[in-house]
Amino acid sequence: MIVTRLRQMSLMLFAMAVSFIGFFQMFERTAGSFPSEYMILLGVVAVLFIILWSLLLKFQPYASQSILPCVLLLTGIGITLISRIDQQKGTHVGTRQLIWLCLALVLCCILVICLRDYRVLRRFSYVSMVAGIVLLLSPMIPGLGKTIGGARIWIGIGSYSLQPGEFAKLFIAFFFAAYLFDHRDQLAVGGKKVLGLQLPRIKDLGPIMVVWAMSMGVLVIQRDLGTSLMFFAMFVCMLYVATGRKSWIVIGILAFAAGAVIASRMFAHVDNRIDAWLHPFDAKVYNRQGGSEQLVTGLFGLASGGLMGTGLGQGHPSLTPLANSDFIYSSVGEELGLTGLLAVLALYLVIIASGLITAMKIKDGFGKLLASGLVFTMAVQVFTVVGGITLVIPLTGLTMPFMAAGGSSLIANYILITLLLIISNAANKPEPELTSDTFQYEALAVLRDHELKERAKSAAQAAKDDENRPRHGVHASHASHAVHADDTEDAVQATQIEDAPTIMVDDASQPEGLYDAEEQDNRDEQGDWADWRDFADDDDSPATTTSHWPTRGAQTEQVEDAQNQAAQDGNGGTPPTPPAPPQSTPRTVKGGAR
């Protein structure tokens, strides 16, 4: 365990060292010295990361240890490039991003301490739905919402702006996971089969139509293609995980494509982005307001980076509009080259793969859906950003998780990762040992108590039946009393022998095969559970233990007492002379408790 913890700590220290070297190299090339405010903030961030890692070891000891170092390294690369752009523009976005990072780490620490079991989130499914919808639609409130870049997805708080859709995706994920977990059986029922696909029933299309309408509403009202795509893709992916039917994915893709085509005909903002994607180098599209200028500039930045990049502090990423937020990936490509871009994608791939492994390993259905939903949300967000910058798909306006400037995106994604770590703790927790001696002893003790209760109930029922049985005639002679005494003796002896527990003993005073036939029959009938009485023995000696159950001699004495009592009732109080009890030696059970 110590070696494992040291290896895990070495990953954190390595990520911190790489981030610090990047900051140091960039500031030496651009400013000639390391600013003191950055030194203090970086020290605070390093301490908070170590505290978060320590809290995870204490409260979530089985959480995945490969996620947090990757998140730290991605955040370090992003803030390094944001600070690099500040040096060219004379802004202070990098210091604000470090302050937002400190706040995000504090919230993560509180969440790790307070949220021991993620399943408590299932109780607030509909509350989460209401909270998500309120956050999603809050930018439409007059006087509170702000329109930036043609999309009304921001709310203004003083001089700061917040994107509530980043937090809404978490609450919507809670609701989707709870809803699909409760209704997965109905949604998994197939309908007609068309072109090899098992289509769902018509009445089961209601949920996906509601989510489609909500996504189209976001697209229509807020003119935000990226948020609409993210929510709809998250729901379709979670629906596929819940049901395992590929037809849901096909229906989701077709539905969103139809909605996007309709929106492109209705809104000039969406139509301009599609034209910029299809004809980025067309002069008319390039010079048009909201055209392809930003996209083309980012492409030239990627091309200038080449294979290894220009080096930190030696490029010109500030020439690209929104280079520290929407086009942070283009800035990475310019100064770190194709190698840096692939390294960033590899870090995201490790995080996403760890989340998918967590979703596959966990046995709880709600946790499986929640983990997959959170991971798919991040994967879709990364794909849409990278695909938009590299002309794979139209630009969507989303930001790279952990890297882009913006406090709301940074805090929301850190909370997402913390939830994923809490779920991974439950997935990686080892199963309780069901083959231990303690578990077997407790299980067999329960069986013993149950058998004793059944025997007592049977004896009470037999006694009640004897009392209710009608008696014919009166015992008129001593002979009849003697016969009754003999019957009582036989019944008591049979009852004692029947109730006596069967145990494997070595008795020096009895022949070895005295009870072998009866005992073998009992063992063949009961199987391995015939030895449950061995657990009544003393556990101090596992090899040879002294039985606490009645010995054969004690059973004989009980039978003789019953005979004497019956004889006194029949002979007027003069008991016959009892025979001498057989000599017996202390007997032991071989093998101890099984």
NORTAGI-V320880 format. One record per pair of residues at least 6 apart in sequence whose C-alpha atoms are under 8 Angstrom apart, sorted by the first residue. I is the first residue (numbers start at 1). J is the second residue. Records with the same first field share a line. If there is no record, write none. Layout:
I = J ; J
//
This chain:
8 = 65 ; 66
11 = 69
12 = 68 ; 69 ; 72
15 = 69 ; 70 ; 72 ; 73
16 = 46 ; 72 ; 73 ; 76
18 = 73
19 = 73 ; 76 ; 77 ; 80
22 = 77 ; 80 ; 312
23 = 80
24 = 34
25 = 312 ; 313
26 = 80 ; 84 ; 312 ; 313
27 = 33 ; 34 ; 35 ; 84 ; 313
28 = 34
29 = 312 ; 313 ; 314
30 = 84 ; 87 ; 313
31 = 87
37 = 95
38 = 95
41 = 95 ; 98 ; 99
42 = 98
44 = 102
45 = 98 ; 101 ; 102
48 = 102 ; 105 ; 106
49 = 105
51 = 109
52 = 105 ; 108 ; 109
55 = 109 ; 112 ; 113
56 = 63 ; 112
57 = 63
59 = 112 ; 113 ; 116
60 = 112 ; 116 ; 421 ; 422 ; 425
61 = 425
62 = 424 ; 425 ; 426 ; 428 ; 429
63 = 421 ; 422 ; 423 ; 424 ; 425 ; 426 ; 428
64 = 354 ; 421 ; 424 ; 425 ; 428
66 = 350 ; 351 ; 354
67 = 350 ; 351 ; 354 ; 417 ; 421
70 = 347 ; 348 ; 350 ; 351
71 = 347 ; 351 ; 402
74 = 344 ; 347 ; 402 ; 403
75 = 402 ; 403
76 = 403
77 = 403
78 = 328 ; 402 ; 403 ; 404 ; 405
79 = 94 ; 97 ; 98 ; 403 ; 405
80 = 94
81 = 324 ; 328 ; 331 ; 332
82 = 93 ; 94 ; 324 ; 405
83 = 92 ; 93 ; 94 ; 95
84 = 312 ; 313
85 = 317 ; 318 ; 323 ; 324
86 = 92 ; 93 ; 94
88 = 318
89 = 318
93 = 405
94 = 405
97 = 405 ; 406 ; 407
100 = 407 ; 410 ; 411
101 = 407 ; 410 ; 411
103 = 411
104 = 410 ; 411 ; 414 ; 415
105 = 414
107 = 415
108 = 414 ; 415 ; 418
111 = 418
112 = 418 ; 422
116 = 422
117 = 422
118 = 367 ; 419 ; 422 ; 423
119 = 366 ; 367
121 = 174
122 = 174 ; 175 ; 178 ; 366
124 = 175
125 = 174 ; 175 ; 178 ; 179
126 = 175
128 = 171 ; 172 ; 174 ; 175
129 = 171 ; 172 ; 174 ; 175
131 = 168 ; 171
132 = 167 ; 168 ; 169 ; 170 ; 171 ; 172
133 = 168 ; 172
135 = 164 ; 165 ; 167 ; 168
136 = 164 ; 165 ; 168
137 = 218
138 = 144 ; 145 ; 155 ; 164
139 = 145 ; 146 ; 152 ; 153 ; 154 ; 155 ; 164
140 = 152 ; 222
144 = 155 ; 156 ; 157
145 = 152 ; 153 ; 154 ; 155 ; 156
146 = 152 ; 153 ; 154 ; 155 ; 156
147 = 153 ; 154
148 = 154
150 = 223 ; 269
151 = 222 ; 223 ; 224
152 = 222 ; 223 ; 224
153 = 163 ; 164 ; 165 ; 222 ; 224
154 = 161 ; 162 ; 163 ; 164
155 = 161 ; 162 ; 163 ; 164
156 = 162
162 = 407 ; 408
163 = 408 ; 409
164 = 408
165 = 227
166 = 408 ; 409 ; 412 ; 413
167 = 408 ; 412
169 = 231
170 = 374 ; 412 ; 416
173 = 234 ; 370 ; 373 ; 374
174 = 370
176 = 235 ; 238
177 = 238 ; 366 ; 367 ; 369 ; 370 ; 373
178 = 366
180 = 238 ; 239 ; 242 ; 369
181 = 242 ; 365 ; 366 ; 369
184 = 242 ; 243
185 = 243
186 = 204
187 = 200 ; 204 ; 243
188 = 200 ; 242 ; 243 ; 244 ; 245
189 = 200 ; 201
190 = 198 ; 199 ; 200 ; 201
191 = 198 ; 199 ; 200 ; 201 ; 202
192 = 198 ; 199 ; 200 ; 201
193 = 199
197 = 246 ; 247
198 = 245 ; 247
199 = 247 ; 248
200 = 247 ; 248
208 = 235 ; 236 ; 252
211 = 232 ; 235
212 = 232 ; 255 ; 256
215 = 228 ; 229 ; 231 ; 232
216 = 228 ; 259
218 = 224 ; 227 ; 228
219 = 225 ; 227 ; 228 ; 263
220 = 263 ; 267
223 = 267 ; 269 ; 270
224 = 396 ; 397
225 = 270 ; 396 ; 397
226 = 384 ; 395 ; 396 ; 397 ; 398
227 = 396 ; 398
229 = 256
230 = 377 ; 380 ; 381
231 = 377
232 = 252 ; 256
233 = 252 ; 377 ; 380
234 = 373 ; 376 ; 377 ; 380
235 = 373
236 = 248 ; 249 ; 252
237 = 249 ; 372 ; 373 ; 376
238 = 369 ; 372 ; 373
239 = 248
240 = 246 ; 248 ; 249
241 = 369 ; 372
242 = 369
263 = 270
264 = 270 ; 271 ; 274
265 = 271
269 = 290
272 = 290 ; 291
273 = 290 ; 291 ; 292 ; 394 ; 395
274 = 394
275 = 285 ; 291
276 = 285 ; 286 ; 291 ; 292 ; 295 ; 394
277 = 292 ; 391 ; 393 ; 394 ; 395
279 = 285
280 = 286 ; 292 ; 293 ; 295 ; 296
281 = 292 ; 296
285 = 291 ; 292
286 = 292 ; 293
287 = 293
294 = 320 ; 321
295 = 389
297 = 319 ; 320
298 = 320 ; 327 ; 330 ; 331 ; 389
299 = 330 ; 389 ; 390
301 = 316 ; 317 ; 320 ; 330 ; 331 ; 333 ; 334
302 = 330 ; 331 ; 333 ; 334 ; 337
303 = 334
304 = 310 ; 334
305 = 333 ; 334 ; 335 ; 336 ; 337 ; 338
306 = 333 ; 334 ; 337 ; 338
307 = 337 ; 338 ; 339
308 = 336 ; 337 ; 338 ; 339 ; 340
309 = 333 ; 334 ; 335 ; 336 ; 337 ; 338 ; 339 ; 340
310 = 334 ; 335 ; 336 ; 337
311 = 335 ; 336
312 = 335 ; 336
313 = 335
314 = 335
315 = 334 ; 335
316 = 334
317 = 323 ; 330 ; 331 ; 334 ; 335
320 = 327
321 = 327
322 = 328
323 = 330 ; 331
324 = 331 ; 404 ; 405
325 = 399 ; 400 ; 403 ; 404 ; 405 ; 406
326 = 385 ; 397 ; 398 ; 399 ; 400 ; 404
327 = 389
328 = 400 ; 403 ; 404
329 = 341 ; 386 ; 389 ; 400
330 = 389
332 = 340 ; 341
333 = 340 ; 341
352 = 375 ; 376 ; 378 ; 379
355 = 371 ; 372 ; 375 ; 420 ; 424
356 = 371 ; 372 ; 375
358 = 368 ; 371 ; 423 ; 424 ; 427 ; 428
359 = 367 ; 368 ; 369 ; 371 ; 372 ; 427
360 = 368
361 = 427 ; 428
362 = 368 ; 424 ; 426 ; 427 ; 428
363 = 427
367 = 423
371 = 420 ; 423
374 = 416 ; 420
378 = 401
381 = 398 ; 399 ; 400 ; 401
382 = 399 ; 400 ; 401
384 = 393 ; 395 ; 396 ; 398
385 = 395 ; 396 ; 397 ; 398 ; 399 ; 400
387 = 393 ; 394 ; 395
388 = 394 ; 395 ; 396
389 = 395
399 = 409
401 = 409 ; 410 ; 413
402 = 409 ; 410 ; 413 ; 414
403 = 410
404 = 410
434 = 440
437 = 594
441 = 535
444 = 529 ; 532 ; 535
445 = 532 ; 535
447 = 532
448 = 532 ; 533
475 = 481
478 = 570 ; 571
481 = 570 ; 571
482 = 567 ; 570 ; 571
484 = 570
485 = 563 ; 566 ; 567 ; 570
488 = 563 ; 566
489 = 559 ; 562 ; 563 ; 566
492 = 559 ; 562
493 = 559
496 = 555 ; 558 ; 559
497 = 555
500 = 550 ; 555
501 = 533 ; 549
502 = 519 ; 530
503 = 531 ; 533 ; 534 ; 589
504 = 589 ; 590
505 = 587 ; 588 ; 589 ; 590
506 = 512 ; 587 ; 588 ; 589 ; 590
507 = 584 ; 585 ; 586 ; 587
508 = 584 ; 585
509 = 583 ; 584 ; 585
522 = 530
523 = 530
531 = 594
534 = 547 ; 589 ; 592 ; 593 ; 594
535 = 592 ; 593 ; 594
536 = 547 ; 548 ; 549
537 = 545 ; 546 ; 547 ; 548 ; 592 ; 593
538 = 545 ; 546 ; 547 ; 548
539 = 545 ; 592 ; 593
541 = 592
542 = 591 ; 592 ; 593
543 = 590 ; 591 ; 592
544 = 588 ; 589 ; 590 ; 591 ; 592
545 = 588 ; 589 ; 590 ; 591 ; 592
546 = 587 ; 588 ; 589
547 = 587 ; 588 ; 589
553 = 581 ; 582 ; 583 ; 584
556 = 581
557 = 581
560 = 578
564 = 575 ; 576 ; 578
565 = 575
567 = 573 ; 574 ; 575 ; 576
568 = 574 ; 575
//
